[in-house]
Amino acid sequence: MSGGFEAVVEIDRPVEQVFAYLADGRNDPEFSPRVQEIRKTPDGPTAIGTVFRSTVKDAGMKTGREFRIVGFDPPHLIRWTEQSKNLVTAEGGYDLAALPGGRTRVRLFNTLQGHGLGKLLVGLALSAARKDAPDFGRRIKAAVEASS
C-alpha cells in the first residue's frame, strides 16, 4: 500500500532564497521536529546524487534514513527518493514558483510506501502526515522567513 500527502504554503521571500534554504537538507530539523540529526555527502552544493543521512524519531522509535536527490532544477524543483530499508519509505519533493512582490509558493509532497510489516503501518503514517501537512507547511514558512 502507498499513498501521498502535500502541503502548499506562500513564503515572504524570493524564490532563489527559498530554494537555497530547502536545497540544504541540513535545515530540515528547523521545521521537522522528527529529524534528530542530519548529514550531507558529498560536501559542496546540493545536486543530483547528493545524499542526506538522518536520524528521525517516529512514534517513539528512532530510525536511520537516507535520501538521494534525484531531481534538481534551481530555483523551481527538488526531488528525492529514500534509499534506506525501513518499514515505511518516502519519495517526494518541492515545487517552487515565484509570486509577485518577491514571494514564493512552495508545494511539498511525499508518497509513502509500506514494505513488509510496513504495509500494515503505512495507513497510520499517512493519516498522521496528512493531519500534520498544514502545520508542516507553516513550519517551513516560519523557518525560511526566520533564516537570513
MINUSE-990288 format. One line per field, with one value per residue: z negated, x negated, y negated of N, C-alpha, C in turn; residue in one letter; residue number from 0; chain. Coordinates in steps of 0.05 Angstrom, whole numbers, padded with zeros to 5 digits, always signed. Last residue first. Example, Ala and Ser with C-alpha at 12.3 -4.5 7.8 and 13.67 -1.06 7.14 Angstrom:
BEGIN
n_c3	-00142; -00156
n_c1	-00257; -00264
n_c2	+00045; +00114
ca_c3	-00143; -00156
ca_c1	-00273; -00246
ca_c2	+00021; +00090
c_c3	-00157; -00156
c_c1	-00258; -00264
c_c2	-00001; +00066
rest	S; A
nr	1; 0
kette	A; A
END
This chain:
BEGIN
n_c3	-00148; -00170; -00178; -00132; -00139; -00186; -00169; -00126; -00155; -00188; -00150; -00131; -00179; -00184; -00139; -00154; -00195; -00169; -00136; -00174; -00198; -00153; -00139; -00184; -00179; -00130; -00141; -00171; -00137; -00108; -00145; -00141; -00075; -00067; -00041; -00023; -00010; +00023; +00012; +00027; +00023; +00058; +00047; +00075; +00053; +00067; +00093; +00117; +00146; +00140; +00165; +00140; +00130; +00104; +00074; +00061; +00054; +00019; -00037; -00073; -00127; -00145; -00107; -00080; -00043; -00002; +00022; +00065; +00086; +00121; +00133; +00173; +00181; +00195; +00203; +00204; +00193; +00171; +00132; +00074; +00028; -00041; -00093; -00163; -00221; -00276; -00340; -00362; -00373; -00323; -00299; -00291; -00251; -00226; -00157; -00102; -00036; +00022; +00090; +00140; +00162; +00107; +00061; +00057; +00007; -00009; +00019; -00042; -00105; -00161; -00219; -00274; -00282; -00256; -00277; -00268; -00218; -00217; -00230; -00208; -00153; -00138; -00109; -00057; -00020; +00009; -00023; -00014; +00042; +00047; +00021; +00054; +00103; +00091; +00034; -00017; -00047; -00019; -00021; -00013; -00014; -00021; -00015; -00010; +00013; +00010; +00014; +00000
n_c1	-00368; -00304; -00252; -00229; -00239; -00207; -00155; -00148; -00153; -00108; -00066; -00073; -00059; -00006; +00015; -00003; +00017; +00053; +00017; -00013; +00026; +00041; -00008; -00016; +00029; +00015; -00032; -00028; -00024; -00070; -00109; -00120; -00138; -00131; -00094; -00109; -00086; -00104; -00099; -00110; -00103; -00104; -00108; -00113; -00142; -00153; -00162; -00116; -00087; -00124; -00155; -00149; -00172; -00162; -00197; -00183; -00192; -00184; -00196; -00177; -00169; -00210; -00271; -00326; -00341; -00331; -00279; -00288; -00269; -00274; -00259; -00253; -00268; -00313; -00345; -00328; -00335; -00325; -00346; -00382; -00367; -00366; -00360; -00352; -00344; -00299; -00270; -00202; -00158; -00137; -00201; -00257; -00315; -00376; -00399; -00435; -00429; -00468; -00467; -00446; -00441; -00464; -00487; -00556; -00596; -00608; -00563; -00527; -00503; -00462; -00423; -00379; -00324; -00263; -00214; -00206; -00223; -00248; -00301; -00318; -00330; -00378; -00404; -00386; -00386; -00341; -00316; -00350; -00347; -00291; -00288; -00320; -00293; -00242; -00241; -00191; -00143; -00110; -00055; -00046; -00018; -00030; -00008; -00014; +00003; -00011; -00009; -00017
n_c2	-00678; -00653; -00663; -00643; -00589; -00578; -00592; -00554; -00506; -00510; -00510; -00457; -00431; -00445; -00416; -00360; -00330; -00296; -00269; -00242; -00208; -00178; -00154; -00121; -00087; -00063; -00036; +00011; +00053; +00048; +00059; +00112; +00099; +00030; -00026; -00091; -00157; -00214; -00284; -00353; -00422; -00480; -00547; -00610; -00670; -00741; -00790; -00809; -00750; -00688; -00630; -00566; -00499; -00436; -00384; -00314; -00243; -00182; -00139; -00079; -00037; -00004; -00016; -00022; -00082; -00117; -00157; -00211; -00278; -00339; -00406; -00464; -00519; -00550; -00486; -00426; -00360; -00295; -00264; -00258; -00207; -00194; -00151; -00144; -00105; -00117; -00112; -00116; -00148; -00159; -00173; -00209; -00199; -00216; -00217; -00237; -00255; -00259; -00280; -00268; -00333; -00375; -00424; -00442; -00407; -00338; -00286; -00285; -00310; -00293; -00306; -00289; -00286; -00301; -00315; -00369; -00407; -00455; -00448; -00400; -00417; -00438; -00400; -00405; -00455; -00469; -00507; -00552; -00558; -00569; -00618; -00650; -00646; -00669; -00715; -00710; -00693; -00638; -00597; -00526; -00463; -00394; -00326; -00255; -00188; -00117; -00045; +00023
ca_c3	-00138; -00162; -00201; -00137; -00117; -00186; -00191; -00122; -00133; -00200; -00166; -00113; -00167; -00203; -00140; -00130; -00202; -00190; -00124; -00156; -00214; -00167; -00121; -00178; -00203; -00133; -00124; -00185; -00157; -00093; -00140; -00162; -00095; -00060; -00062; -00013; -00030; +00026; +00007; +00029; +00013; +00055; +00045; +00069; +00066; +00051; +00081; +00092; +00145; +00139; +00158; +00161; +00122; +00128; +00072; +00070; +00057; +00041; -00024; -00060; -00111; -00141; -00131; -00081; -00066; +00004; -00002; +00061; +00071; +00118; +00118; +00169; +00182; +00168; +00189; +00225; +00183; +00189; +00159; +00092; +00050; -00018; -00073; -00137; -00203; -00253; -00323; -00353; -00395; -00342; -00292; -00313; -00256; -00247; -00182; -00121; -00063; +00003; +00062; +00128; +00166; +00135; +00067; +00063; +00030; -00016; +00011; -00027; -00076; -00149; -00190; -00264; -00305; -00248; -00277; -00295; -00221; -00212; -00238; -00236; -00159; -00151; -00137; -00075; -00040; +00022; -00022; -00041; +00029; +00059; +00011; +00026; +00102; +00098; +00063; -00009; -00041; -00037; -00008; -00030; +00002; -00034; -00005; -00022; +00011; +00012; +00013; +00000
ca_c1	-00380; -00332; -00269; -00227; -00251; -00236; -00167; -00146; -00171; -00134; -00071; -00076; -00086; -00025; +00017; -00012; -00004; +00063; +00038; -00026; +00012; +00061; +00005; -00035; +00026; +00041; -00033; -00033; -00003; -00045; -00103; -00101; -00135; -00146; -00099; -00106; -00096; -00089; -00112; -00094; -00117; -00088; -00122; -00094; -00146; -00143; -00184; -00124; -00092; -00099; -00158; -00140; -00172; -00158; -00187; -00198; -00176; -00197; -00183; -00196; -00155; -00183; -00253; -00308; -00343; -00348; -00292; -00278; -00286; -00262; -00277; -00246; -00240; -00303; -00343; -00327; -00345; -00316; -00343; -00370; -00384; -00352; -00379; -00341; -00362; -00308; -00290; -00225; -00176; -00122; -00173; -00241; -00289; -00363; -00388; -00430; -00425; -00454; -00473; -00464; -00432; -00460; -00468; -00528; -00592; -00608; -00588; -00550; -00502; -00488; -00424; -00405; -00341; -00291; -00221; -00214; -00213; -00219; -00289; -00310; -00305; -00360; -00413; -00371; -00404; -00360; -00305; -00345; -00373; -00303; -00272; -00327; -00320; -00244; -00245; -00219; -00151; -00132; -00067; -00050; -00024; -00025; -00022; -00004; -00012; +00007; -00023; +00000
ca_c2	-00704; -00650; -00669; -00672; -00603; -00573; -00605; -00583; -00512; -00509; -00534; -00479; -00427; -00455; -00445; -00375; -00350; -00314; -00286; -00261; -00228; -00193; -00172; -00142; -00104; -00078; -00059; -00014; +00050; +00046; +00031; +00104; +00120; +00054; -00006; -00064; -00137; -00189; -00258; -00328; -00398; -00455; -00522; -00589; -00644; -00719; -00775; -00821; -00779; -00703; -00658; -00585; -00527; -00453; -00411; -00337; -00267; -00197; -00162; -00097; -00057; +00008; -00019; +00001; -00065; -00094; -00144; -00184; -00259; -00313; -00388; -00436; -00511; -00550; -00512; -00446; -00385; -00316; -00252; -00277; -00216; -00205; -00161; -00149; -00118; -00102; -00124; -00099; -00140; -00142; -00169; -00196; -00211; -00200; -00229; -00215; -00265; -00242; -00286; -00249; -00306; -00369; -00402; -00448; -00425; -00367; -00298; -00277; -00312; -00298; -00302; -00298; -00289; -00298; -00287; -00360; -00380; -00455; -00473; -00400; -00403; -00456; -00403; -00388; -00446; -00451; -00480; -00542; -00553; -00546; -00596; -00646; -00637; -00641; -00709; -00711; -00721; -00648; -00620; -00550; -00486; -00420; -00350; -00279; -00212; -00140; -00071; +00000
c_c3	-00109; -00150; -00193; -00160; -00123; -00163; -00191; -00144; -00129; -00179; -00180; -00128; -00148; -00193; -00161; -00131; -00178; -00196; -00144; -00144; -00197; -00184; -00135; -00159; -00197; -00157; -00126; -00167; -00171; -00112; -00123; -00158; -00115; -00082; -00051; -00037; -00020; +00007; +00013; +00023; +00017; +00047; +00042; +00069; +00057; +00067; +00063; +00078; +00117; +00139; +00159; +00150; +00146; +00119; +00100; +00063; +00067; +00045; +00000; -00045; -00099; -00123; -00124; -00107; -00065; -00019; +00007; +00038; +00070; +00102; +00115; +00153; +00173; +00165; +00206; +00211; +00205; +00177; +00180; +00121; +00067; +00003; -00048; -00118; -00176; -00236; -00300; -00335; -00387; -00364; -00312; -00304; -00278; -00253; -00201; -00147; -00080; -00024; +00044; +00099; +00156; +00138; +00097; +00068; +00035; +00010; +00002; +00002; -00064; -00119; -00180; -00234; -00297; -00272; -00270; -00296; -00248; -00215; -00234; -00245; -00189; -00161; -00152; -00104; -00061; +00002; -00010; -00040; +00001; +00045; +00021; +00014; +00072; +00095; +00068; +00021; -00037; -00028; -00028; -00014; -00016; -00015; -00023; -00011; -00005; +00007; +00015; +00000
c_c1	-00375; -00342; -00299; -00245; -00251; -00250; -00198; -00160; -00171; -00156; -00098; -00081; -00092; -00054; -00002; -00008; -00011; +00043; +00050; -00005; -00001; +00047; +00025; -00023; +00007; +00040; -00007; -00030; -00004; -00021; -00077; -00093; -00113; -00144; -00113; -00112; -00090; -00102; -00093; -00111; -00099; -00107; -00101; -00110; -00124; -00146; -00176; -00147; -00100; -00106; -00130; -00143; -00164; -00156; -00184; -00185; -00192; -00179; -00199; -00181; -00176; -00166; -00226; -00292; -00321; -00349; -00306; -00293; -00272; -00281; -00261; -00268; -00233; -00275; -00330; -00323; -00347; -00324; -00333; -00370; -00368; -00372; -00364; -00363; -00349; -00327; -00297; -00244; -00200; -00140; -00160; -00212; -00275; -00337; -00379; -00421; -00419; -00453; -00456; -00472; -00454; -00448; -00464; -00512; -00562; -00604; -00585; -00544; -00528; -00485; -00452; -00405; -00369; -00309; -00251; -00222; -00223; -00207; -00258; -00297; -00298; -00334; -00395; -00380; -00389; -00381; -00324; -00335; -00369; -00329; -00285; -00313; -00329; -00273; -00250; -00221; -00181; -00140; -00086; -00062; -00025; -00033; -00014; -00019; +00001; -00010; -00002; -00018
c_c2	-00709; -00676; -00667; -00681; -00633; -00589; -00602; -00598; -00542; -00515; -00534; -00505; -00449; -00452; -00457; -00405; -00367; -00336; -00306; -00280; -00250; -00215; -00190; -00163; -00127; -00097; -00076; -00039; +00023; +00043; +00027; +00075; +00112; +00074; +00018; -00045; -00109; -00169; -00235; -00304; -00375; -00433; -00500; -00563; -00625; -00693; -00753; -00806; -00788; -00733; -00672; -00613; -00545; -00481; -00422; -00363; -00290; -00221; -00171; -00118; -00076; -00011; -00007; +00000; -00043; -00074; -00119; -00172; -00232; -00295; -00362; -00421; -00483; -00539; -00533; -00473; -00406; -00343; -00272; -00266; -00236; -00214; -00169; -00159; -00121; -00119; -00106; -00115; -00123; -00131; -00150; -00196; -00195; -00214; -00207; -00227; -00241; -00256; -00268; -00255; -00287; -00341; -00400; -00423; -00429; -00382; -00327; -00278; -00301; -00297; -00309; -00292; -00300; -00306; -00282; -00331; -00368; -00427; -00473; -00426; -00403; -00442; -00423; -00389; -00431; -00441; -00460; -00513; -00542; -00538; -00570; -00622; -00632; -00631; -00679; -00705; -00724; -00676; -00633; -00572; -00510; -00442; -00374; -00302; -00234; -00165; -00093; -00025
rest	S; S; A; E; V; A; A; K; I; R; R; G; F; D; P; A; D; K; R; A; A; S; L; A; L; G; V; L; L; K; G; L; G; H; G; Q; L; T; N; F; L; R; V; R; T; R; G; G; P; L; A; A; L; D; Y; G; G; E; A; T; V; L; N; K; S; Q; E; T; W; R; I; L; H; P; P; D; F; G; V; I; R; F; E; R; G; T; K; M; G; A; D; K; V; T; S; R; F; V; T; G; I; A; T; P; G; D; P; T; K; R; I; E; Q; V; R; P; S; F; E; P; D; N; R; G; D; A; L; Y; A; F; V; Q; E; V; P; R; D; I; E; V; V; A; E; F; G; G; S; M
nr	147; 146; 145; 144; 143; 142; 141; 140; 139; 138; 137; 136; 135; 134; 133; 132; 131; 130; 129; 128; 127; 126; 125; 124; 123; 122; 121; 120; 119; 118; 117; 116; 115; 114; 113; 112; 111; 110; 109; 108; 107; 106; 105; 104; 103; 102; 101; 100; 99; 98; 97; 96; 95; 94; 93; 92; 91; 90; 89; 88; 87; 86; 85; 84; 83; 82; 81; 80; 79; 78; 77; 76; 75; 74; 73; 72; 71; 70; 69; 68; 67; 66; 65; 64; 63; 62; 61; 60; 59; 58; 57; 56; 55; 54; 53; 52; 51; 50; 49; 48; 47; 46; 45; 44; 43; 42; 41; 40; 39; 38; 37; 36; 35; 34; 33; 32; 31; 30; 29; 28; 27; 26; 25; 24; 23; 22; 21; 20; 19; 18; 17; 16; 15; 14; 13; 12; 11; 10; 9; 8; 7; 6; 5; 4; 3; 2; 1; 0
kette	A; A; A; A; A; A; A; A; A; A; A; A; A; A; A; A; A; A; A; A; A; A; A; A; A; A; A; A; A; A; A; A; A; A; A; A; A; A; A; A; A; A; A; A; A; A; A; A; A; A; A; A; A; A; A; A; A; A; A; A; A; A; A; A; A; A; A; A; A; A; A; A; A; A; A; A; A; A; A; A; A; A; A; A; A; A; A; A; A; A; A; A; A; A; A; A; A; A; A; A; A; A; A; A; A; A; A; A; A; A; A; A; A; A; A; A; A; A; A; A; A; A; A; A; A; A; A; A; A; A; A; A; A; A; A; A; A; A; A; A; A; A; A; A; A; A; A; A
END
